[in-house]
């Protein structure tokens, strides 16, 4: 999953969100011609890549609709196609914890000493507990994002200026856009965690790890 800050394709191409596809294409051609690395006067390879990425998103009606609805520039494969890889990653994380237990504090010396491996551990149950903890953590994060967005919206309603450009409001709007993007990414992660839980119901570990 891409953790890079989200881009705003409309802002990058300097078009309105209600722009027609031909307007977007025209804006892309103009920006591409100006920023192309072969242009010795105004070429900029980094900016060219950025406008190309923006056009890839909103220049395609299907991807544009997805972005408008979710705020996500990526179209991820269906959860069902990703659940096995996600479960493998979770299981590896859990197994590493089992094989490397936290040291315990010796009651006499007060010094940490290695813990013994628990040969009776249930790897499937450990995975289920881990994914439940991950879901709880994500839910707390989502609650924080929702509260922050609500707070910013309140601040937006209080900002007024006679200046030509309302810079403060623009900053607040960008904050909301980024937080909404993260919230939507988290929604996908929630769906993936739920799929992992269902997939784990197909597993059992009656004898424990390493037996």
C-alpha positions as CSV (number, residue, x, y, z in Angstrom):
1,X,0.0,0.0,0.0
2,X,1.3,3.4,-1.0
3,X,2.1,5.6,2.1
4,X,3.3,8.6,0.1
5,X,1.4,11.8,0.6
6,X,-1.6,11.9,-1.7
7,X,-1.5,14.2,-4.8
8,X,-4.4,16.4,-5.8
9,X,-4.6,15.8,-9.6
10,X,-7.0,18.7,-10.2
11,X,-4.7,21.1,-8.4
12,X,-1.6,19.9,-10.2
13,X,-3.2,20.3,-13.7
14,X,-4.9,23.5,-12.6
15,X,-8.4,22.4,-13.6
16,X,-11.7,22.6,-11.7
17,X,-13.1,19.4,-10.3
18,X,-16.1,19.8,-12.7
19,X,-13.8,20.1,-15.7
20,X,-14.7,18.1,-18.8
21,X,-12.3,15.4,-20.0
22,X,-11.3,17.4,-23.0
23,X,-10.4,20.3,-20.7
24,X,-8.2,18.0,-18.6
25,X,-6.5,16.6,-21.7
26,X,-5.8,20.2,-22.9
27,X,-4.3,21.1,-19.5
28,X,-2.2,18.0,-19.5
29,X,-0.8,18.7,-23.0
30,X,0.0,22.3,-22.1
31,X,1.8,21.3,-18.9
32,X,3.6,18.4,-20.5
33,X,4.9,20.6,-23.3
34,X,6.2,23.2,-20.9
35,X,7.7,20.7,-18.4
36,X,9.1,18.0,-20.6
37,X,12.8,17.5,-19.9
38,X,13.6,18.1,-23.6
39,X,12.4,21.7,-23.2
40,X,15.6,23.5,-22.4
41,X,13.9,26.6,-21.2
42,X,11.2,25.4,-18.8
43,X,11.8,21.6,-18.6
44,X,11.5,20.0,-15.2
45,X,11.6,16.2,-15.0
46,X,10.2,16.0,-11.5
47,X,7.3,18.3,-12.2
48,X,6.7,16.5,-15.5
49,X,6.4,13.2,-13.7
50,X,4.0,14.8,-11.3
51,X,1.6,16.1,-14.0
52,X,1.9,12.8,-15.8
53,X,0.8,11.0,-12.6
54,X,-2.1,13.5,-12.2
55,X,-3.2,12.9,-15.8
56,X,-3.0,9.2,-15.3
57,X,-5.6,9.6,-12.5
58,X,-8.2,12.1,-13.8
59,X,-7.4,11.6,-17.5
60,X,-8.9,8.2,-17.2
61,X,-12.7,8.4,-16.5
62,X,-12.8,5.2,-14.5
63,X,-9.8,6.2,-12.3
64,X,-11.2,9.7,-12.1
65,X,-14.5,8.4,-10.7
66,X,-12.7,6.3,-8.2
67,X,-10.6,9.3,-7.1
68,X,-13.7,11.5,-6.8
69,X,-15.5,9.0,-4.7
70,X,-12.6,7.8,-2.4
71,X,-9.8,10.4,-2.6
72,X,-7.5,7.5,-3.5
73,X,-5.3,7.8,-6.6
74,X,-4.6,4.1,-6.6
75,X,-7.1,1.4,-7.7
76,X,-6.2,-1.5,-5.5
77,X,-7.0,-5.1,-6.4
78,X,-10.1,-6.5,-4.7
79,X,-9.5,-7.5,-1.1
80,X,-10.1,-11.2,-1.9
81,X,-7.1,-11.1,-4.2
82,X,-4.9,-9.6,-1.4
83,X,-6.0,-11.5,1.6
84,X,-3.5,-14.5,1.3
85,X,-0.5,-12.1,1.1
86,X,-1.8,-10.1,4.0
87,X,-2.4,-13.2,6.1
88,X,1.1,-14.4,5.3
89,X,2.5,-11.1,6.5
90,X,0.5,-11.2,9.7
91,X,1.5,-14.8,10.4
92,X,5.2,-14.0,9.9
93,X,4.8,-11.1,12.3
94,X,3.2,-13.3,14.9
95,X,5.7,-16.1,14.5
96,X,8.6,-13.7,14.9
97,X,7.1,-12.6,18.2
98,X,6.7,-16.2,19.3
99,X,10.3,-17.1,18.4
100,X,11.6,-13.9,20.0
101,X,9.6,-13.4,23.2
102,X,10.1,-10.4,25.4
103,X,12.8,-10.9,28.1
104,X,11.5,-11.3,31.7
105,X,12.9,-9.4,34.7
106,X,14.7,-11.6,37.2
107,X,13.0,-11.0,40.5
108,X,16.3,-11.3,42.4
109,X,18.8,-9.5,40.2
110,X,16.3,-7.2,38.6
111,X,18.1,-7.9,35.3
112,X,16.3,-9.0,32.1
113,X,16.8,-12.6,31.1
114,X,15.7,-14.5,28.0
115,X,12.3,-16.0,28.1
116,X,11.7,-19.7,27.3
117,X,9.9,-20.6,24.1
118,X,6.3,-21.6,24.7
119,X,5.9,-24.9,22.8
120,X,2.2,-25.0,23.5
121,X,1.3,-21.8,21.8
122,X,-1.6,-21.8,19.4
123,X,-0.4,-20.0,16.3
124,X,-3.9,-19.6,14.8
125,X,-5.2,-18.1,18.0
126,X,-2.2,-15.8,18.2
127,X,-2.9,-14.6,14.7
128,X,-6.6,-14.0,15.5
129,X,-5.6,-12.0,18.6
130,X,-3.1,-10.0,16.6
131,X,-5.6,-9.0,13.9
132,X,-8.2,-8.0,16.6
133,X,-5.6,-5.8,18.2
134,X,-4.8,-4.3,14.8
135,X,-8.4,-3.6,14.1
136,X,-8.8,-1.9,17.5
137,X,-5.7,0.3,16.9
138,X,-7.1,1.3,13.5
139,X,-10.5,2.1,14.9
140,X,-8.8,4.5,17.5
141,X,-6.9,6.1,14.6
142,X,-10.1,6.5,12.6
143,X,-11.8,8.2,15.6
144,X,-8.9,10.6,15.9
145,X,-9.0,11.4,12.2
146,X,-12.8,12.0,12.3
147,X,-12.5,14.3,15.3
148,X,-9.6,16.2,13.7
149,X,-11.6,16.7,10.4
150,X,-14.6,17.9,12.4
151,X,-12.4,20.4,14.2
152,X,-10.8,21.7,11.0
153,X,-14.3,22.2,9.5
154,X,-15.2,24.3,12.5
155,X,-12.1,26.4,12.0
156,X,-12.9,26.8,8.4
157,X,-16.3,28.2,9.2
158,X,-14.7,30.9,11.3
159,X,-12.1,32.1,8.8
160,X,-12.8,35.2,6.9
161,X,-10.5,37.6,5.1
162,X,-10.6,40.6,2.7
163,X,-7.4,39.3,1.1
164,X,-7.5,38.1,-2.5
165,X,-6.4,34.6,-1.6
166,X,-7.7,32.9,1.6
167,X,-4.4,31.2,2.4
168,X,-5.5,29.9,5.8
169,X,-8.6,28.3,4.4
170,X,-6.5,26.7,1.6
171,X,-4.2,25.2,4.3
172,X,-7.2,23.9,6.2
173,X,-8.7,22.4,3.1
174,X,-5.5,20.6,2.3
175,X,-5.4,19.2,5.8
176,X,-8.9,17.8,5.4
177,X,-8.0,16.3,2.0
178,X,-5.0,14.5,3.4
179,X,-6.9,13.2,6.5
180,X,-9.8,12.1,4.3
181,X,-7.3,10.2,2.1
182,X,-5.9,8.5,5.2
183,X,-9.4,7.7,6.5
184,X,-10.2,6.1,3.1
185,X,-7.0,4.1,3.1
186,X,-7.9,2.9,6.6
187,X,-11.3,1.7,5.3
188,X,-9.5,-0.5,2.8
189,X,-7.3,-1.8,5.6
190,X,-10.3,-2.5,7.8
191,X,-11.8,-4.6,4.9
192,X,-8.6,-6.5,4.6
193,X,-8.4,-7.2,8.3
194,X,-12.0,-8.5,8.3
195,X,-11.1,-10.8,5.4
196,X,-8.1,-12.1,7.3
197,X,-10.4,-12.9,10.3
198,X,-12.7,-14.9,8.1
199,X,-9.8,-16.7,6.4
200,X,-8.4,-17.6,9.8
201,X,-11.7,-19.4,10.6
202,X,-10.6,-22.0,8.1
203,X,-7.4,-22.8,10.1
204,X,-6.9,-24.7,13.4
205,X,-3.8,-25.5,15.5
206,X,-4.6,-28.3,17.9
207,X,-1.0,-29.2,18.8
208,X,0.7,-25.9,19.0
209,X,3.7,-24.4,17.2
210,X,6.9,-26.5,16.9
211,X,5.4,-29.8,18.2
